[in-house]
């Protein structure tokens, strides 16, 4: 490895972002990826039909549209077309019209009746300061934000809407916001889920909740192309099982969860740090269903058919109960389900009347139950006849998700429980959470700040730390396509 300055272990969005940042600084970089293909949570594959691709993990990318890393990287200039559905997300409800979060804030407020003005007061100031809000939430969480208005806007809203007093008079608005809070995959209500709801909720009315044309894999490919254009190398089917295999380079960046780091380091970590990593908590699991269908999802409420993302959780009270039970490890027959019919937003995903449908259920960590019956039932409740359109299907249990990607411990796709403390101090309480006690070794996964999401910022911040400490490079490398 004498011809390599930096080794990155793992090619998820954070590993790729770290590798791109290091290569852009003029260093010789290689990625070691255990799987046959790159991408981690950005992988796509043809599961049932060679002409139709399915997103294996992430499908919708509000953070990729908004994050500082991708704003600088310029996905559009690299041929990645982020497509926006007319309705960012929808919340079907029994016996009443669905609640819809349109890209257009005015349309959203008009549909929420008595709560329209309340929704505007909540979201409009955040959307007006969206860049500052996003930069605050995706920071390394160890410095003052550039936009001091952002914390002043966020703090009182998180306290009000993250707690039991959600501030809405109607079930439609309360359920609409709670469905977004459920993206935190944990106990509801909580301050961490409230912050998640406000971050993702306001993005629906600013940079949006887009899907990449052709599937999530195109984002990974754009990052890989830039890395290779700057001399980087990617080795797939190249697992690392011991840190000693990669310690010949000046810096090692690990896109792995704390559990994986403990395994790689074996007995090499200081006991106190190792114990802190071992205390890192993982959240509930996600159980995945992939469908190949012969028609759009036949929603009872046609408005839902215009949504890029659909939250199948029922009322606010139902979602609070189900998500809290999953966080406590209690399995239920009616978990919260999130669904995406990609061809609604990207018609190219439908070929000869056949199209993919993507769905996750939130279940206890490590759950081994087949999620297909639960997910089909949740869809049928609001889209009767859906089962009749299924041509092929597959299930991935929460336990199996960890086999697919070891960072998803027990099926935890957020790489760590989103409690308030752990959101701020992941993976362990350190001023520089990316730098480990091992010389030249850094963590760059979603288990470090700012946490989960396809934003690349954990990788970027870890790379900046490694550039500063290992190579004396304090100036951020340019990321734009022309640089």
C-alpha positions as CSV (number, residue, x, y, z in Angstrom):
1,X,0.0,0.0,0.0
2,X,3.0,2.3,-0.4
3,X,1.3,4.0,-3.3
4,X,-1.8,4.9,-1.2
5,X,-2.2,7.8,1.2
6,X,-5.8,7.1,2.4
7,X,-7.8,3.9,2.6
8,X,-11.6,4.2,3.1
9,X,-13.4,1.1,4.2
10,X,-17.0,1.0,2.9
11,X,-18.6,2.7,-0.1
12,X,-21.8,4.0,1.3
13,X,-22.6,7.7,0.7
14,X,-20.4,8.7,3.6
15,X,-17.5,6.5,2.6
16,X,-17.7,7.9,-1.0
17,X,-18.0,11.5,0.2
18,X,-14.9,11.0,2.4
19,X,-13.0,9.4,-0.4
20,X,-14.0,12.2,-2.9
21,X,-13.0,14.9,-0.4
22,X,-9.6,13.3,0.3
23,X,-8.9,12.8,-3.4
24,X,-9.8,16.3,-4.2
25,X,-7.1,17.4,-1.7
26,X,-4.5,15.7,-4.0
27,X,-4.1,12.5,-2.0
28,X,-4.0,9.0,-3.3
29,X,-7.1,7.2,-2.2
30,X,-8.5,3.7,-2.4
31,X,-11.9,2.3,-1.2
32,X,-12.3,-1.3,0.1
33,X,-15.8,-2.5,-0.3
34,X,-17.0,-5.9,1.0
35,X,-19.9,-6.2,-1.4
36,X,-19.9,-6.9,-5.1
37,X,-21.0,-3.4,-6.0
38,X,-20.7,0.1,-4.5
39,X,-23.2,2.3,-2.8
40,X,-24.2,0.8,0.6
41,X,-27.6,2.5,1.1
42,X,-27.6,3.8,-2.4
43,X,-27.6,0.5,-4.3
44,X,-30.1,-0.4,-7.0
45,X,-30.6,-3.8,-8.6
46,X,-32.9,-5.7,-11.0
47,X,-34.6,-8.1,-8.6
48,X,-37.3,-9.7,-10.8
49,X,-37.1,-8.2,-14.2
50,X,-33.9,-7.3,-16.0
51,X,-35.4,-4.0,-17.3
52,X,-36.7,-2.8,-13.9
53,X,-34.5,-1.6,-11.1
54,X,-35.4,-1.6,-7.4
55,X,-33.8,0.6,-4.7
56,X,-32.4,-1.8,-2.2
57,X,-32.3,0.8,0.6
58,X,-32.9,4.5,0.3
59,X,-35.2,5.6,-2.5
60,X,-36.2,9.3,-1.8
61,X,-33.5,11.9,-1.1
62,X,-34.5,15.1,0.6
63,X,-31.0,15.3,2.2
64,X,-29.1,14.8,-1.0
65,X,-31.0,17.8,-2.5
66,X,-30.3,20.0,0.5
67,X,-26.9,19.0,2.1
68,X,-23.9,21.3,1.9
69,X,-21.8,18.5,0.5
70,X,-24.1,17.8,-2.4
71,X,-24.8,21.5,-3.0
72,X,-21.0,21.9,-3.6
73,X,-20.6,18.7,-5.5
74,X,-23.4,19.6,-7.9
75,X,-25.3,16.5,-8.7
76,X,-27.2,18.1,-11.6
77,X,-24.0,19.1,-13.3
78,X,-23.0,15.5,-13.2
79,X,-26.0,14.2,-14.9
80,X,-28.0,13.2,-11.8
81,X,-31.6,14.4,-12.3
82,X,-33.5,14.8,-9.1
83,X,-37.2,14.6,-9.9
84,X,-39.8,16.1,-7.7
85,X,-43.3,14.6,-7.2
86,X,-46.1,17.1,-6.9
87,X,-46.9,15.8,-3.4
88,X,-43.8,15.3,-1.3
89,X,-45.5,12.9,1.2
90,X,-49.0,11.7,2.0
91,X,-50.7,10.4,5.1
92,X,-53.8,8.3,4.3
93,X,-56.5,8.2,7.0
94,X,-59.5,6.0,7.6
95,X,-62.8,7.5,6.7
96,X,-61.5,10.9,5.7
97,X,-59.4,12.5,3.0
98,X,-55.7,11.9,3.1
99,X,-53.4,14.7,4.4
100,X,-51.0,15.8,1.7
101,X,-47.8,17.8,1.9
102,X,-47.5,19.5,-1.5
103,X,-44.2,21.1,-2.7
104,X,-46.4,24.2,-2.8
105,X,-46.8,25.5,0.7
106,X,-50.0,27.3,-0.2
107,X,-51.6,24.2,-1.6
108,X,-50.6,22.3,1.6
109,X,-52.1,24.9,3.9
110,X,-55.3,25.0,1.8
111,X,-55.8,21.3,2.2
112,X,-55.3,21.4,6.0
113,X,-58.4,23.5,6.7
114,X,-58.5,24.9,10.2
115,X,-54.8,24.0,10.6
116,X,-53.6,25.6,7.4
117,X,-52.5,28.8,9.1
118,X,-50.8,26.8,11.9
119,X,-48.9,24.7,9.3
120,X,-47.8,28.0,7.6
121,X,-46.5,29.5,10.8
122,X,-44.6,26.3,11.5
123,X,-43.0,25.7,8.1
124,X,-42.8,29.1,6.3
125,X,-40.0,30.6,8.5
126,X,-38.0,27.4,8.3
127,X,-38.3,27.3,4.5
128,X,-37.3,30.9,4.3
129,X,-34.1,30.1,6.3
130,X,-33.8,26.5,4.8
131,X,-30.1,26.7,4.0
132,X,-29.2,27.9,7.5
133,X,-31.5,25.3,9.1
134,X,-30.0,22.5,7.0
135,X,-26.4,23.7,7.7
136,X,-27.1,23.7,11.4
137,X,-28.6,20.2,11.5
138,X,-25.9,18.8,9.2
139,X,-23.0,20.4,11.0
140,X,-20.4,18.6,12.9
141,X,-22.3,19.9,15.9
142,X,-19.2,21.4,17.5
143,X,-19.3,25.0,16.3
144,X,-21.6,28.0,16.1
145,X,-23.9,28.1,13.0
146,X,-23.3,30.7,10.3
147,X,-27.0,31.6,10.3
148,X,-27.8,32.4,14.0
149,X,-31.5,32.7,13.1
150,X,-31.7,28.9,12.5
151,X,-31.4,27.8,16.2
152,X,-33.7,30.5,17.2
153,X,-36.3,29.2,14.8
154,X,-35.8,25.5,15.5
155,X,-35.6,25.4,19.3
156,X,-39.1,26.6,20.3
157,X,-40.6,24.5,17.4
158,X,-38.8,21.4,18.5
159,X,-39.9,21.9,22.1
160,X,-43.5,22.4,21.1
161,X,-43.9,19.8,18.2
162,X,-41.5,17.2,19.5
163,X,-43.4,16.8,22.8
164,X,-46.9,15.7,23.6
165,X,-48.4,19.1,22.7
166,X,-48.2,19.0,19.0
167,X,-50.0,22.3,18.4
168,X,-52.6,21.2,15.8
169,X,-56.4,21.1,16.1
170,X,-57.1,18.6,13.4
171,X,-56.1,15.0,13.0
172,X,-55.0,15.6,9.4
173,X,-52.2,18.1,10.3
174,X,-51.2,16.2,13.5
175,X,-50.9,12.9,11.6
176,X,-49.1,14.5,8.7
177,X,-46.3,15.9,10.9
178,X,-46.1,12.7,13.0
179,X,-45.6,10.6,9.9
180,X,-42.5,12.7,9.2
181,X,-41.4,12.4,12.8
182,X,-41.5,8.6,12.4
183,X,-38.5,8.8,10.1
184,X,-36.5,9.0,13.3
185,X,-37.5,5.4,13.9
186,X,-37.9,5.4,17.6
187,X,-40.0,6.3,20.6
188,X,-42.7,9.0,19.8
189,X,-43.0,11.7,20.8
190,X,-39.4,12.8,21.5
191,X,-37.3,15.9,21.0
192,X,-35.1,14.0,18.5
193,X,-38.1,13.0,16.4
194,X,-39.5,16.5,16.6
195,X,-36.2,17.9,15.2
196,X,-36.4,15.2,12.4
197,X,-40.0,16.2,11.6
198,X,-39.1,19.9,11.3
199,X,-36.0,19.3,9.2
200,X,-37.6,16.9,6.8
201,X,-41.0,18.6,6.9
202,X,-39.8,22.0,5.9
203,X,-37.7,20.6,3.1
204,X,-40.9,19.4,1.4
205,X,-41.6,23.1,0.8
206,X,-38.1,24.2,-0.1
207,X,-35.6,21.8,-1.8
208,X,-38.1,19.0,-1.9
209,X,-38.2,15.3,-1.4
210,X,-36.9,14.2,-4.8
211,X,-36.1,10.8,-6.4
212,X,-33.1,10.4,-8.7
213,X,-34.0,9.5,-12.3
214,X,-33.1,5.9,-12.7
215,X,-32.8,5.0,-9.0
216,X,-30.5,5.8,-6.1
217,X,-27.5,4.0,-7.6
218,X,-26.9,7.0,-10.0
219,X,-25.9,9.1,-7.0
220,X,-23.3,6.5,-5.9
221,X,-22.0,6.3,-9.5
222,X,-21.6,10.0,-9.7
223,X,-19.4,10.0,-6.6
224,X,-17.4,7.0,-7.8
225,X,-16.8,8.7,-11.2
226,X,-15.5,11.8,-9.5
227,X,-13.2,9.8,-7.2
228,X,-11.8,7.8,-10.2
229,X,-11.3,11.0,-12.2
230,X,-9.1,12.3,-9.4
231,X,-7.0,9.1,-9.3
232,X,-8.9,7.2,-6.7
233,X,-9.4,3.4,-6.9
234,X,-12.3,1.3,-5.8
235,X,-12.0,-2.4,-4.9
236,X,-15.3,-4.3,-4.6
237,X,-15.6,-7.8,-3.1
238,X,-12.6,-6.7,-1.0
239,X,-13.7,-7.1,2.7
240,X,-11.5,-5.9,5.5
241,X,-11.7,-8.1,8.6
242,X,-8.8,-6.6,10.6
243,X,-7.5,-3.1,10.8
244,X,-4.0,-4.4,10.4
245,X,-4.8,-5.1,6.8
246,X,-5.0,-1.4,6.0
247,X,-2.7,0.2,8.4
248,X,0.0,0.7,5.8
249,X,-1.6,4.0,4.7
250,X,-1.3,7.4,6.5
251,X,-5.1,7.6,7.2
252,X,-7.8,5.1,7.4
253,X,-11.5,6.2,7.3
254,X,-14.0,3.7,8.4
255,X,-17.6,3.8,7.1
256,X,-18.7,1.3,9.7
257,X,-20.9,1.3,12.8
258,X,-19.3,1.1,16.3
259,X,-20.0,-2.7,16.4
260,X,-18.0,-3.1,13.2
261,X,-15.2,-0.9,14.5
262,X,-14.9,-3.0,17.6
263,X,-14.6,-6.1,15.4
264,X,-12.0,-4.6,13.1
265,X,-9.9,-3.2,16.0
266,X,-10.1,-6.4,18.0
267,X,-8.0,-5.7,21.2
268,X,-6.3,-2.6,19.8
269,X,-8.6,0.1,21.3
270,X,-8.0,1.7,24.7
271,X,-10.4,-0.1,27.1
272,X,-12.3,3.1,28.1
273,X,-13.0,4.0,24.4
274,X,-13.9,0.4,23.6
275,X,-16.4,0.3,26.5
276,X,-18.0,3.6,25.3
277,X,-18.4,2.1,21.8
278,X,-19.9,-1.0,23.3
279,X,-22.5,1.1,25.1
280,X,-23.7,2.7,21.7
281,X,-27.4,1.9,21.3
282,X,-29.1,0.8,18.2
283,X,-32.7,1.6,17.4
284,X,-35.6,-0.3,16.0
285,X,-35.2,-2.3,12.8
286,X,-36.6,-1.9,9.4
287,X,-38.1,-4.8,7.5
288,X,-38.2,-4.4,3.7
289,X,-40.6,-5.5,1.0
290,X,-40.0,-5.1,-2.7
291,X,-42.8,-5.6,-5.1
292,X,-43.0,-5.9,-8.9
293,X,-46.6,-4.8,-9.8
294,X,-48.7,-4.5,-13.0
295,X,-50.3,-1.1,-12.2
296,X,-50.0,2.0,-10.0
297,X,-51.0,1.5,-6.4
298,X,-54.8,1.8,-6.4
299,X,-55.2,4.3,-3.6
300,X,-58.7,4.9,-2.4
301,X,-57.9,8.6,-2.2
302,X,-56.5,9.7,-5.6
303,X,-54.4,12.4,-4.1
304,X,-52.1,9.8,-2.5
305,X,-51.3,8.6,-6.0
306,X,-49.4,11.9,-6.6
307,X,-47.1,11.5,-3.6
308,X,-43.5,10.5,-3.8
309,X,-43.6,9.0,-0.3
310,X,-46.6,7.6,1.6
311,X,-46.7,7.1,5.3
312,X,-49.0,4.3,6.3
313,X,-49.4,4.7,10.1
314,X,-52.9,6.0,10.7
315,X,-53.7,8.7,13.3
316,X,-51.1,10.5,15.4
317,X,-52.2,8.4,18.5
318,X,-51.7,5.1,16.5
319,X,-48.3,6.1,15.3
320,X,-47.1,7.2,18.8
321,X,-48.2,3.8,20.1
322,X,-46.8,1.6,17.3
323,X,-43.4,3.4,17.1
324,X,-42.9,3.4,20.9
325,X,-43.8,-0.4,21.0
326,X,-41.2,-1.1,18.3
327,X,-38.6,1.0,20.3
328,X,-39.4,-1.1,23.3
329,X,-38.9,-4.3,21.3
330,X,-42.5,-5.3,21.3
331,X,-43.7,-6.8,17.9
332,X,-47.1,-5.8,16.6
333,X,-49.2,-6.8,13.7
334,X,-49.7,-3.3,12.4
335,X,-46.3,-1.5,12.3
336,X,-45.7,1.9,10.7
337,X,-45.1,1.4,7.0
338,X,-43.4,3.8,4.5
339,X,-44.0,3.2,0.8
340,X,-42.6,4.6,-2.4
341,X,-44.0,3.9,-5.9
342,X,-41.1,5.4,-7.9
343,X,-42.8,5.5,-11.2
344,X,-45.2,8.2,-9.9
345,X,-42.2,10.6,-9.9
346,X,-40.0,8.9,-12.5
347,X,-42.1,7.3,-15.3
348,X,-39.0,5.7,-16.8
349,X,-39.1,3.2,-13.9
350,X,-42.2,1.6,-15.5
351,X,-41.5,-0.7,-18.4
352,X,-44.4,-2.3,-20.4
353,X,-46.8,-1.7,-17.5
354,X,-44.5,-3.3,-14.9
355,X,-43.1,-1.1,-12.1
356,X,-41.4,-1.4,-8.7
357,X,-42.9,-0.7,-5.3
358,X,-40.7,-0.1,-2.3
359,X,-41.8,-0.4,1.4
360,X,-40.4,-0.6,4.9
361,X,-42.0,-1.5,8.1
362,X,-40.6,-0.3,11.5
363,X,-40.2,-3.4,13.8
364,X,-38.2,-4.3,16.9
365,X,-34.4,-4.5,16.4
366,X,-33.4,-7.9,15.1
367,X,-36.9,-8.9,14.3
368,X,-37.0,-12.1,12.2
369,X,-40.6,-12.0,11.1
370,X,-41.6,-12.0,7.4
371,X,-42.8,-8.5,6.9
372,X,-44.8,-9.2,3.7
373,X,-48.2,-10.0,5.3
374,X,-48.0,-6.9,7.5
375,X,-46.9,-4.6,4.7
376,X,-49.5,-6.0,2.2
377,X,-52.2,-5.5,4.8
378,X,-51.2,-1.9,5.5
379,X,-51.3,-1.1,1.8
380,X,-54.6,-2.9,1.2
381,X,-56.2,-0.9,4.0
382,X,-55.9,2.2,1.9
383,X,-55.5,0.7,-1.6
384,X,-57.9,-2.2,-1.9
385,X,-56.9,-4.5,-4.8
386,X,-53.1,-3.8,-4.4
387,X,-52.4,-7.5,-3.8
388,X,-54.1,-8.4,-7.2
389,X,-51.4,-6.3,-9.0
390,X,-48.4,-8.1,-7.5
391,X,-46.4,-10.0,-10.0
392,X,-43.4,-10.8,-7.8
393,X,-42.3,-9.9,-4.2
394,X,-39.5,-10.5,-1.8
395,X,-39.0,-9.8,1.9
396,X,-35.9,-8.8,3.9
397,X,-36.3,-9.1,7.6
398,X,-34.7,-6.7,10.0
399,X,-32.2,-9.4,11.0
400,X,-31.4,-10.0,7.3
401,X,-30.7,-6.3,6.7
402,X,-27.7,-6.6,8.9
403,X,-26.4,-9.4,6.7
404,X,-26.9,-7.2,3.7
405,X,-25.1,-4.3,5.4
406,X,-23.3,-4.8,8.7
407,X,-23.9,-1.1,9.5
408,X,-27.6,-1.8,9.9
409,X,-27.2,-3.6,13.2
410,X,-30.4,-5.5,13.9
411,X,-31.9,-3.8,10.9
412,X,-31.3,-0.3,12.3
413,X,-31.0,1.7,9.0
414,X,-30.1,4.8,11.0
415,X,-26.9,3.3,12.3
416,X,-27.8,4.2,15.9
417,X,-30.8,5.0,18.0
418,X,-31.9,8.6,17.5
419,X,-32.3,9.6,21.1
420,X,-31.5,13.2,22.0
421,X,-28.3,12.4,23.8
422,X,-27.0,10.0,21.2
423,X,-28.0,12.3,18.3
424,X,-25.7,14.9,19.7
425,X,-22.9,12.7,21.1
426,X,-22.7,9.9,18.6
427,X,-20.8,7.6,18.7
428,X,-19.1,8.6,21.9
429,X,-18.7,12.0,23.8
430,X,-15.6,13.5,22.1
431,X,-14.8,17.0,20.8
432,X,-13.8,15.4,17.5
433,X,-16.1,12.4,17.2
434,X,-14.5,11.3,13.9
435,X,-11.0,10.9,15.2
436,X,-10.4,7.7,17.2
437,X,-7.6,6.9,19.7
438,X,-5.9,4.8,17.1
439,X,-3.3,6.9,15.2
440,X,-4.6,7.8,11.7
441,X,-7.9,6.0,12.1
442,X,-11.2,7.9,11.7
443,X,-14.9,7.0,11.8
444,X,-17.0,8.4,8.9
445,X,-20.3,6.5,9.1
446,X,-23.8,7.6,9.9
447,X,-23.0,6.6,13.5
448,X,-21.1,9.9,13.7
449,X,-22.6,13.5,13.4
450,X,-24.8,14.6,11.9
451,X,-26.2,11.1,11.7
452,X,-28.4,9.2,9.2
453,X,-29.5,10.3,5.7
454,X,-28.0,10.4,2.3
455,X,-26.1,13.7,2.8
456,X,-22.5,12.8,2.8
457,X,-21.7,15.1,5.6
458,X,-20.4,12.5,8.1
459,X,-17.9,11.4,5.5
460,X,-17.0,15.0,4.6
461,X,-16.5,16.1,8.2
462,X,-14.4,13.0,9.0
463,X,-12.3,13.7,5.9
464,X,-11.7,17.3,6.9
465,X,-10.6,16.1,10.4
466,X,-8.2,13.6,8.8
467,X,-6.8,16.2,6.3
468,X,-6.1,18.6,9.2
469,X,-4.5,16.1,11.6
470,X,-2.7,13.7,9.3
471,X,-1.8,15.9,6.4
472,X,-1.7,19.5,7.7
473,X,-4.4,20.5,5.1
474,X,-6.7,23.1,6.7
475,X,-8.3,24.5,3.5
476,X,-11.4,22.7,2.4
477,X,-10.9,21.2,-1.1
478,X,-13.2,22.4,-3.9
479,X,-15.9,19.9,-4.8
480,X,-17.4,21.6,-7.9
481,X,-17.3,19.6,-11.2
482,X,-15.0,22.1,-12.9
483,X,-12.4,22.0,-10.0
